[in-house]
Amino acid sequence: MAIRNMLRRSLSSEKRSTGVPKGHFAVYVGENEKKRFVIPVSFLNHHFFQELLSQAEEEYGFDHPMGGLTIPCSEDLFVNLTSILR
């Protein structure tokens, strides 16, 4: 339930931003400097991605420093994960 609220909040913020095609959303990833990635909403169904969302909830709660959904992992790990999910 908490993850759904977090996503609902993040996705509603993303609707106001530009450069996010329908069926996608933006996340911020990185340990020090955050990089923005636009990914398909379908990734939300995968258990690997759901684990990242749980980690984000534990680390940030609903107060994401970038104003959008921030994923607490390295950029390399995120790129590897998204390449597997594609």
PyRosetta script that sets phi, psi and omega in degrees:
from pyrosetta import init, pose_from_sequence

init()
pose = pose_from_sequence("MAIRNMLRRSLSSEKRSTGVPKGHFAVYVGENEKKRFVIPVSFLNHHFFQELLSQAEEEYGFDHPMGGLTIPCSEDLFVNLTSILR")
pose.set_psi(1, -44.8)
pose.set_omega(1, -178.6)
pose.set_phi(2, -64.6)
pose.set_psi(2, -38.3)
pose.set_omega(2, 178.7)
pose.set_phi(3, -64.5)
pose.set_psi(3, -40.2)
pose.set_omega(3, 178.3)
pose.set_phi(4, -61.8)
pose.set_psi(4, -42.0)
pose.set_omega(4, 177.5)
pose.set_phi(5, -62.6)
pose.set_psi(5, -42.4)
pose.set_omega(5, 179.4)
pose.set_phi(6, -61.1)
pose.set_psi(6, -45.4)
pose.set_omega(6, -179.5)
pose.set_phi(7, -67.1)
pose.set_psi(7, -42.2)
pose.set_omega(7, 179.7)
pose.set_phi(8, -57.5)
pose.set_psi(8, -43.5)
pose.set_omega(8, 179.1)
pose.set_phi(9, -65.1)
pose.set_psi(9, -46.2)
pose.set_omega(9, -178.4)
pose.set_phi(10, -66.6)
pose.set_psi(10, -43.1)
pose.set_omega(10, -178.4)
pose.set_phi(11, -67.3)
pose.set_psi(11, -35.1)
pose.set_omega(11, 178.2)
pose.set_phi(12, -68.1)
pose.set_psi(12, -33.2)
pose.set_omega(12, 175.7)
pose.set_phi(13, -68.1)
pose.set_psi(13, -37.2)
pose.set_omega(13, -178.2)
pose.set_phi(14, -67.7)
pose.set_psi(14, -26.6)
pose.set_omega(14, 179.3)
pose.set_phi(15, -61.1)
pose.set_psi(15, -27.7)
pose.set_omega(15, -179.4)
pose.set_phi(16, -81.4)
pose.set_psi(16, -17.9)
pose.set_omega(16, -177.2)
pose.set_phi(17, -87.2)
pose.set_psi(17, 158.8)
pose.set_omega(17, -179.4)
pose.set_phi(18, -97.3)
pose.set_psi(18, 160.8)
pose.set_omega(18, 175.5)
pose.set_phi(19, 82.5)
pose.set_psi(19, 14.7)
pose.set_omega(19, 177.4)
pose.set_phi(20, -115.5)
pose.set_psi(20, 106.4)
pose.set_omega(20, -179.0)
pose.set_phi(21, -67.6)
pose.set_psi(21, 157.8)
pose.set_omega(21, 178.0)
pose.set_phi(22, -57.7)
pose.set_psi(22, 138.1)
pose.set_omega(22, -179.8)
pose.set_phi(23, 86.5)
pose.set_psi(23, 7.5)
pose.set_omega(23, -179.8)
pose.set_phi(24, -131.8)
pose.set_psi(24, 166.6)
pose.set_omega(24, 172.3)
pose.set_phi(25, -149.8)
pose.set_psi(25, 160.3)
pose.set_omega(25, -177.9)
pose.set_phi(26, -98.7)
pose.set_psi(26, 142.1)
pose.set_omega(26, 172.7)
pose.set_phi(27, -130.8)
pose.set_psi(27, 157.5)
pose.set_omega(27, 177.4)
pose.set_phi(28, -113.4)
pose.set_psi(28, 129.9)
pose.set_omega(28, -173.0)
pose.set_phi(29, -134.2)
pose.set_psi(29, 144.5)
pose.set_omega(29, 174.7)
pose.set_phi(30, 142.5)
pose.set_psi(30, 154.1)
pose.set_omega(30, -178.0)
pose.set_phi(31, -83.7)
pose.set_psi(31, -44.2)
pose.set_omega(31, 178.9)
pose.set_phi(32, -107.0)
pose.set_psi(32, -68.9)
pose.set_omega(32, 178.1)
pose.set_phi(33, -94.0)
pose.set_psi(33, 128.3)
pose.set_omega(33, -176.6)
pose.set_phi(34, -87.0)
pose.set_psi(34, 136.3)
pose.set_omega(34, 176.9)
pose.set_phi(35, -115.0)
pose.set_psi(35, 140.8)
pose.set_omega(35, -177.8)
pose.set_phi(36, -89.3)
pose.set_psi(36, 131.2)
pose.set_omega(36, 175.2)
pose.set_phi(37, -123.8)
pose.set_psi(37, 141.1)
pose.set_omega(37, 174.8)
pose.set_phi(38, -108.0)
pose.set_psi(38, 120.1)
pose.set_omega(38, -174.2)
pose.set_phi(39, -128.7)
pose.set_psi(39, 157.7)
pose.set_omega(39, 179.5)
pose.set_phi(40, -68.8)
pose.set_psi(40, 145.1)
pose.set_omega(40, 177.1)
pose.set_phi(41, -60.9)
pose.set_psi(41, -27.7)
pose.set_omega(41, -178.9)
pose.set_phi(42, -59.8)
pose.set_psi(42, -22.4)
pose.set_omega(42, 177.8)
pose.set_phi(43, -62.4)
pose.set_psi(43, -23.9)
pose.set_omega(43, -178.4)
pose.set_phi(44, -62.4)
pose.set_psi(44, -22.9)
pose.set_omega(44, -178.6)
pose.set_phi(45, -81.0)
pose.set_psi(45, -14.7)
pose.set_omega(45, -175.4)
pose.set_phi(46, -84.6)
pose.set_psi(46, 137.5)
pose.set_omega(46, -175.6)
pose.set_phi(47, -64.6)
pose.set_psi(47, -30.0)
pose.set_omega(47, 176.4)
pose.set_phi(48, -62.3)
pose.set_psi(48, -44.5)
pose.set_omega(48, -178.6)
pose.set_phi(49, -70.7)
pose.set_psi(49, -36.1)
pose.set_omega(49, 177.9)
pose.set_phi(50, -63.1)
pose.set_psi(50, -33.5)
pose.set_omega(50, 176.4)
pose.set_phi(51, -65.7)
pose.set_psi(51, -40.8)
pose.set_omega(51, 176.2)
pose.set_phi(52, -62.4)
pose.set_psi(52, -38.6)
pose.set_omega(52, 178.3)
pose.set_phi(53, -64.8)
pose.set_psi(53, -38.5)
pose.set_omega(53, 176.9)
pose.set_phi(54, -63.8)
pose.set_psi(54, -40.9)
pose.set_omega(54, 177.3)
pose.set_phi(55, -64.0)
pose.set_psi(55, -39.4)
pose.set_omega(55, 178.4)
pose.set_phi(56, -63.6)
pose.set_psi(56, -41.3)
pose.set_omega(56, 178.8)
pose.set_phi(57, -63.4)
pose.set_psi(57, -42.7)
pose.set_omega(57, 179.4)
pose.set_phi(58, -63.7)
pose.set_psi(58, -41.9)
pose.set_omega(58, -175.5)
pose.set_phi(59, -79.0)
pose.set_psi(59, -41.7)
pose.set_omega(59, -172.3)
pose.set_phi(60, -112.2)
pose.set_psi(60, -17.0)
pose.set_omega(60, -172.7)
pose.set_phi(61, 62.9)
pose.set_psi(61, -129.4)
pose.set_omega(61, 178.0)
pose.set_phi(62, -107.7)
pose.set_psi(62, 11.3)
pose.set_omega(62, -179.3)
pose.set_phi(63, -109.1)
pose.set_psi(63, 83.5)
pose.set_omega(63, -178.1)
pose.set_phi(64, -85.1)
pose.set_psi(64, 127.1)
pose.set_omega(64, -174.4)
pose.set_phi(65, -62.3)
pose.set_psi(65, -25.5)
pose.set_omega(65, -177.6)
pose.set_phi(66, -92.0)
pose.set_psi(66, -3.2)
pose.set_omega(66, -178.4)
pose.set_phi(67, 86.3)
pose.set_psi(67, -12.2)
pose.set_omega(67, 176.7)
pose.set_phi(68, -126.1)
pose.set_psi(68, -170.4)
pose.set_omega(68, -179.4)
pose.set_phi(69, -70.8)
pose.set_psi(69, 120.9)
pose.set_omega(69, -179.9)
pose.set_phi(70, -110.4)
pose.set_psi(70, 127.7)
pose.set_omega(70, -178.7)
pose.set_phi(71, -103.2)
pose.set_psi(71, 122.3)
pose.set_omega(71, -176.8)
pose.set_phi(72, -84.7)
pose.set_psi(72, 76.9)
pose.set_omega(72, 175.1)
pose.set_phi(73, -154.1)
pose.set_psi(73, 170.0)
pose.set_omega(73, 179.6)
pose.set_phi(74, -72.2)
pose.set_psi(74, 154.7)
pose.set_omega(74, 178.4)
pose.set_phi(75, -61.8)
pose.set_psi(75, -40.3)
pose.set_omega(75, 179.8)
pose.set_phi(76, -61.1)
pose.set_psi(76, -44.8)
pose.set_omega(76, 178.6)
pose.set_phi(77, -61.7)
pose.set_psi(77, -43.1)
pose.set_omega(77, -179.2)
pose.set_phi(78, -64.5)
pose.set_psi(78, -43.3)
pose.set_omega(78, 178.8)
pose.set_phi(79, -62.8)
pose.set_psi(79, -42.7)
pose.set_omega(79, 177.8)
pose.set_phi(80, -62.2)
pose.set_psi(80, -44.2)
pose.set_omega(80, 180.0)
pose.set_phi(81, -62.7)
pose.set_psi(81, -47.1)
pose.set_omega(81, -178.2)
pose.set_phi(82, -66.6)
pose.set_psi(82, -30.2)
pose.set_omega(82, 177.4)
pose.set_phi(83, -69.2)
pose.set_psi(83, -33.7)
pose.set_omega(83, 175.7)
pose.set_phi(84, -67.7)
pose.set_psi(84, -40.7)
pose.set_omega(84, -176.8)
pose.set_phi(85, -71.5)
pose.set_psi(85, -25.3)
pose.set_omega(85, 179.8)
pose.set_phi(86, -75.5)
pose.dump_pdb("model.pdb")
